[in-house]
Amino acid sequence: MADKLKFQEKLSGILHLAEEKQMHLNIEEIEKFFEEEALSAQQIELVCDYLLSQKVAVSGYEKKPGVIRQAEEEREELTLEEQEYLESYLREIHEMVPRTPEESRLAAYMPLVTEEALKLPRQGVFLGDVIQEGNVSLVGALLAYAPGEEKKEEILKEIRASMCALLESQLEMKRQDRKMVDRVSDLEATIREMSDGLGRKVDVEEVAEKMGVSEEEIEDILKLAGEEWKEE
């Protein structure tokens, strides 16, 4: 238990560090932060996944194929809304007339941001939101380099990391939503089964014992469903 609490404290610490660095870390910083724990490669991956779920961009780390990455030839099909957005957005880029060197640099990279966004399995996240996240990262990445000195692959890594963080955070929200629905469904099924079997209403204590949880947890589940336990 003490080790678990210590690790949770370290997770809180790495998240605090990320906040200090504008929600952006690289894999080397993460490995150094957990150096004393001597984490395995798989454990480091889990830490990175946790950070992604908290919308922290992790440079130098990409989720394994089939999760966040996928081959260009296996691109996710666009919805009609996304197709219309993409056509309009690419047309706007093409018609841009840069007025400063900074705008010229942005204009040169914006189509690449779109290409990177199209390679990622969005799983229901709107393409425009992913591109917008990539463009925000692009602006920050370009600021780190003097004009003409930027490294294209490093810039693209920054962009991919930010977009992956957005996607993972959205997926985590969906997982939590599904978990909430499952908990409410389990509770409702248990109450119905017990009531039918006993031929009467059951109280919260009985249901908690049947489900192997505390009465407080039952109350919490009901709150998630926007309900409360009604005693007669």
Secondary structure as the mmCIF struct_conf table of DSSP 4:
data_model
#
loop_
_struct_conf.conf_type_id
_struct_conf.id
_struct_conf.beg_label_comp_id
_struct_conf.beg_label_asym_id
_struct_conf.beg_label_seq_id
_struct_conf.end_label_comp_id
_struct_conf.end_label_asym_id
_struct_conf.end_label_seq_id
HELX_RH_AL_P HELX_RH_AL_P1 ALA A 2 GLU A 20
TURN_TY1_P TURN_TY1_P1 LYS A 21 GLN A 22
BEND BEND1 MET A 23 MET A 23
STRN STRN1 HIS A 24 ASN A 26
HELX_RH_AL_P HELX_RH_AL_P2 ILE A 27 PHE A 33
TURN_TY1_P TURN_TY1_P2 PHE A 34 PHE A 34
HELX_RH_3T_P HELX_RH_3T_P1 GLU A 35 GLU A 37
TURN_TY1_P TURN_TY1_P3 ALA A 38 ALA A 38
HELX_RH_AL_P HELX_RH_AL_P3 ALA A 41 SER A 53
TURN_TY1_P TURN_TY1_P4 GLN A 54 LYS A 55
STRN STRN2 ALA A 57 SER A 59
TURN_TY1_P TURN_TY1_P5 GLY A 60 GLY A 60
HELX_LH_PP_P HELX_LH_PP_P1 LYS A 63 LYS A 64
STRN STRN3 PRO A 65 PRO A 65
TURN_TY1_P TURN_TY1_P6 GLY A 66 ILE A 68
STRN STRN4 ARG A 69 ARG A 69
HELX_RH_3T_P HELX_RH_3T_P2 GLU A 72 GLU A 74
HELX_LH_PP_P HELX_LH_PP_P2 ARG A 75 THR A 79
HELX_RH_AL_P HELX_RH_AL_P4 LEU A 80 GLU A 95
BEND BEND2 THR A 100 THR A 100
HELX_RH_AL_P HELX_RH_AL_P5 PRO A 101 LYS A 119
BEND BEND3 LEU A 120 LEU A 120
TURN_TY1_P TURN_TY1_P7 GLN A 123 GLY A 124
HELX_RH_AL_P HELX_RH_AL_P6 LEU A 127 LEU A 143
TURN_TY1_P TURN_TY1_P8 ALA A 144 ALA A 144
BEND BEND4 TYR A 145 TYR A 145
TURN_TY1_P TURN_TY1_P9 PRO A 147 GLY A 148
HELX_RH_AL_P HELX_RH_AL_P7 LYS A 152 LEU A 198
TURN_TY1_P TURN_TY1_P10 GLY A 199 GLY A 199
BEND BEND5 ARG A 200 ARG A 200
HELX_RH_AL_P HELX_RH_AL_P8 VAL A 204 MET A 211
TURN_TY1_P TURN_TY1_P11 GLY A 212 GLY A 212
BEND BEND6 VAL A 213 VAL A 213
HELX_RH_AL_P HELX_RH_AL_P9 GLU A 215 LEU A 224
TURN_TY1_P TURN_TY1_P12 ALA A 225 GLY A 226
#
